[in-house]
Amino acid sequence: MPSRVHPGKVYALPQSPQLFKQILMISGMDRYFQMARCYRDEDLRADRQPEFTQIDLEMSFVERDDILGLIEGMIQHVFSRVLDTEIPAPFKRMTWHQAMDIYGSDKPDLRFPMDIKDVSESFAGVEFKVFESALAEGGRIRCIVVPEAGKSSRKELDGIIEKGKECGLAGVVALPLKDGEAKGVLTKYMDADRLAAFIKEIGAGENDLVLFAAGKAREISVALGKLRLHLAAKFNMVPSEKFCFLWVVDFPLFSIDSETGRIVAEHHPFTSPVPEDADIMESDPLNVRSNAYDLVLNGVELGSGSIRIHDRAMQERLFKIIGLTNEQANEKFGYLMTAFEYGAPPHGGIALGADRLTALMAGQESIREVLAFPKNHQAICPLTSAPVVPSEEQLRILKIKTVAEEK
């Protein structure tokens, strides 16, 4: 945000809400919360707008279960008072790795079944070239069972296979079960008894459709996760007025930036590792779990939080792993690093999207439906036509020069 009082300077605080919350805890406040109005200039989607509201909180001397229990109680109270609906607690919990393997997403929709099953061992020794090649290269074979879709026509099956390719799968192998009889190419490579045993093992019914994919484990799970959501909508499997809450925990602390190839913080660089993994941060950073947690409702991430780093030495270790020297860290976050030296309490928090929660409770797919003056899909305000081209006088007052990109 450009400063009129200080020409040529801007207000730009990296991770400012996060750091301010931590400073409050270090200063001696034991808890903080507010309904925070937030502004972010980023790409839009159904659950994202440039302006949004979040329920923001931070607490000292807490562990993960304290925060999760507090939020569960708040959710129960809100649903009881607003919708007269009782939400059972504690909410289900799932590790990040479990979510990615079983649903292909770190925000899985649990309102319908159709989980991803790893069936690699079931096809060991089956001379089906696609599966043999994948296993030989260290890949996996995974499948989903689509209830009551086994009677799909040839055209419908071709459409499903094509959709699988759009989701990122190199190929999809279909095994329709019509009135209990298996159809498709796999019947040529497995005898009837072995195939029947396999169908029973995965719990497929007599008119279900089994869809297989082979390749790198994480890649096929993510693609099958996308296909799973598409098919659930296509076959009307998603029940209305059902609320399935889930905590996703044990996220990776680090990940690899796809553009630079560098190690970066998965959430933000102030998230602490789980204590058991602290010793491998330098030697095996990509397998370090973070003490972070996401609250998911019906496939939508409602909010993220974590137990924070409260020790300068640990913070410096993390900064070093993501490529920040001590000098750079002090330049950007010196006030936080100095505060740590005075004795910071263990602390953690979370921020929940109030607009997202409201939209889901109201049965709306987009948060635009619960905002008074939302932006459209081009991030333009239909009422005021903002953003607009600033006048020369406005630019002069703020001492700003602009360069418009040529179209």
Secondary structure as GFF3:
##gff-version 3
##sequence-region A 1 407
A	DSSP	alpha_helix	16	26	.	.	.	ID=ss1
A	DSSP	beta_strand	31	39	.	.	.	ID=ss2
A	DSSP	beta_strand	51	60	.	.	.	ID=ss3
A	DSSP	alpha_helix	64	83	.	.	.	ID=ss4
A	DSSP	beta_strand	92	95	.	.	.	ID=ss5
A	DSSP	alpha_helix	96	103	.	.	.	ID=ss6
A	DSSP	beta_strand	117	118	.	.	.	ID=ss7
A	DSSP	three_ten_helix	121	123	.	.	.	ID=ss8
A	DSSP	alpha_helix	129	136	.	.	.	ID=ss9
A	DSSP	beta_strand	140	146	.	.	.	ID=ss10
A	DSSP	alpha_helix	154	166	.	.	.	ID=ss11
A	DSSP	beta_strand	173	178	.	.	.	ID=ss12
A	DSSP	beta_strand	181	182	.	.	.	ID=ss13
A	DSSP	three_ten_helix	185	188	.	.	.	ID=ss14
A	DSSP	alpha_helix	192	201	.	.	.	ID=ss15
A	DSSP	beta_strand	209	215	.	.	.	ID=ss16
A	DSSP	alpha_helix	217	234	.	.	.	ID=ss17
A	DSSP	beta_strand	245	249	.	.	.	ID=ss18
A	DSSP	beta_strand	254	256	.	.	.	ID=ss19
A	DSSP	beta_strand	263	265	.	.	.	ID=ss20
A	DSSP	three_ten_helix	275	280	.	.	.	ID=ss21
A	DSSP	three_ten_helix	285	287	.	.	.	ID=ss22
A	DSSP	beta_strand	292	297	.	.	.	ID=ss23
A	DSSP	beta_strand	300	307	.	.	.	ID=ss24
A	DSSP	alpha_helix	312	321	.	.	.	ID=ss25
A	DSSP	alpha_helix	326	340	.	.	.	ID=ss26
A	DSSP	beta_strand	347	353	.	.	.	ID=ss27
A	DSSP	alpha_helix	354	361	.	.	.	ID=ss28
A	DSSP	three_ten_helix	367	370	.	.	.	ID=ss29
A	DSSP	alpha_helix	392	398	.	.	.	ID=ss30
###
